[in-house]
Amino acid sequence: MTTFRNRRTSLSGRWLPVAAKLGEYRTFFGAAVRNPTAVGAATPTSEAVAATVAQVVPTTGSPVVVELGPGTGSLSGAIHNRLPPHARHIGIEIGADLVRHLQQHQPWMETLHGDAGNLRALLATLHLDKVDAVVSSIPWSLLTEETRQDVLRQVTDVLAPHGAFTALTYLPARHSEGGRHFQRQLATTFDEVITHTTWRNFPPILHYICRRPLEE
Ligand SMILES: C[S@@+](CC[C@H](N)C(=O)[O-])C[C@H]1O[C@@H](n2cnc3c(N)ncnc32)[C@H](O)[C@@H]1O
């Protein structure tokens, strides 16, 4: 027999994912209002972006994957689902509220509260000096030239020879001064830079997938 009480339970069960999504948007938007230049977006990226990003992640062995700027974790679930059981998935996030959100909702990720500019030192606290993939969605085109160069240098230092580095930017940002400079920096830092656009996001996302750091 379906009682009023049972109906209420199944209805609230159906709304749980919606409530979770709203909670995620509220946390992200709050962080964006408090620190617009660090977050660099008003909403998290779409599942279509996450599905593409996850393709660079190894599916075998015991890989180590680092996410720079996981935010509320909109890319993290797709990455996690593709990783093999003995993988490590490390998130480095600068926003304290976002770190709390990630620790609560993505407990399988090793979330560090810190700056991508301290990548090497942060990984050293986990006794790591090499990683198999770095996925980044920090607002690259808003950073200063020196900061971008410093983070890129640390990425190439920690990337294993077979590793992949992915950077996401909004498609229109490629025409900004910072965006154009970032493209040049990538071209002089990596032997291979492949681009891909995900249109199912607002605004569309430009992915840079980079391999084989060049010697300085
Ligand atoms: C555009 S949001 C992307 C969030 C999420 N990955 C997504 O795709 O929806 C940028 C994220 O990078 C974080 N961030 C910005 N600068 C950072 C830095 N230097 N170190 C670590 N995280 C940073 C922000 O707090 C924010 O969560």
The ligand as an SDF file (V2000), in Angstrom:
LIG
                    3D

 27 29  0  0  0  0  0  0  0  0999 V2000
   36.8520   28.2080  -14.1870 C   0  0  0  0  0  0  0  0  0  0  0  0
   36.8260   27.4610  -12.5910 S   0  0  0  0  0  0  0  0  0  0  0  0
   36.7680   25.7340  -13.0780 C   0  0  0  0  0  0  0  0  0  0  0  0
   36.1600   24.8440  -12.0230 C   0  0  0  0  0  0  0  0  0  0  0  0
   35.8800   23.4060  -12.4780 C   0  0  0  0  0  0  0  0  0  0  0  0
   37.0720   22.6630  -12.7750 N   0  0  0  0  0  0  0  0  0  0  0  0
   34.9610   23.3990  -13.6730 C   0  0  0  0  0  0  0  0  0  0  0  0
   35.4010   22.9840  -14.7490 O   0  0  0  0  0  0  0  0  0  0  0  0
   33.8090   23.7800  -13.5240 O   0  0  0  0  0  0  0  0  0  0  0  0
   38.4820   27.7360  -12.0160 C   0  0  0  0  0  0  0  0  0  0  0  0
   38.8290   27.0480  -10.7000 C   0  0  0  0  0  0  0  0  0  0  0  0
   40.2250   27.1870  -10.4670 O   0  0  0  0  0  0  0  0  0  0  0  0
   40.4550   27.5920   -9.1220 C   0  0  0  0  0  0  0  0  0  0  0  0
   41.7350   28.3070   -9.1190 N   0  0  0  0  0  0  0  0  0  0  0  0
   42.0150   29.5170   -9.6770 C   0  0  0  0  0  0  0  0  0  0  0  0
   43.2950   29.8280   -9.5380 N   0  0  0  0  0  0  0  0  0  0  0  0
   43.8740   28.7790   -8.8820 C   0  0  0  0  0  0  0  0  0  0  0  0
   45.2040   28.4930   -8.4590 C   0  0  0  0  0  0  0  0  0  0  0  0
   46.2070   29.3570   -8.6690 N   0  0  0  0  0  0  0  0  0  0  0  0
   45.4430   27.3330   -7.8160 N   0  0  0  0  0  0  0  0  0  0  0  0
   44.4360   26.4440   -7.5980 C   0  0  0  0  0  0  0  0  0  0  0  0
   43.1550   26.6630   -7.9620 N   0  0  0  0  0  0  0  0  0  0  0  0
   42.8760   27.8060   -8.6200 C   0  0  0  0  0  0  0  0  0  0  0  0
   39.2370   28.4500   -8.7940 C   0  0  0  0  0  0  0  0  0  0  0  0
   39.0280   28.5970   -7.4060 O   0  0  0  0  0  0  0  0  0  0  0  0
   38.1280   27.6480   -9.5020 C   0  0  0  0  0  0  0  0  0  0  0  0
   37.6400   26.6280   -8.6890 O   0  0  0  0  0  0  0  0  0  0  0  0
  1  2  1  0
  2  3  1  0
  2 10  1  0
  3  4  1  0
  4  5  1  0
  5  6  1  0
  5  7  1  0
  7  8  2  0
  7  9  1  0
 10 11  1  0
 11 12  1  0
 11 26  1  0
 12 13  1  0
 13 14  1  0
 13 24  1  0
 14 15  1  0
 14 23  1  0
 15 16  2  0
 16 17  1  0
 17 18  1  0
 17 23  2  0
 18 19  1  0
 18 20  2  0
 20 21  1  0
 21 22  2  0
 22 23  1  0
 24 25  1  0
 24 26  1  0
 26 27  1  0
M  CHG  2   2   1   9  -1
M  END
$$$$
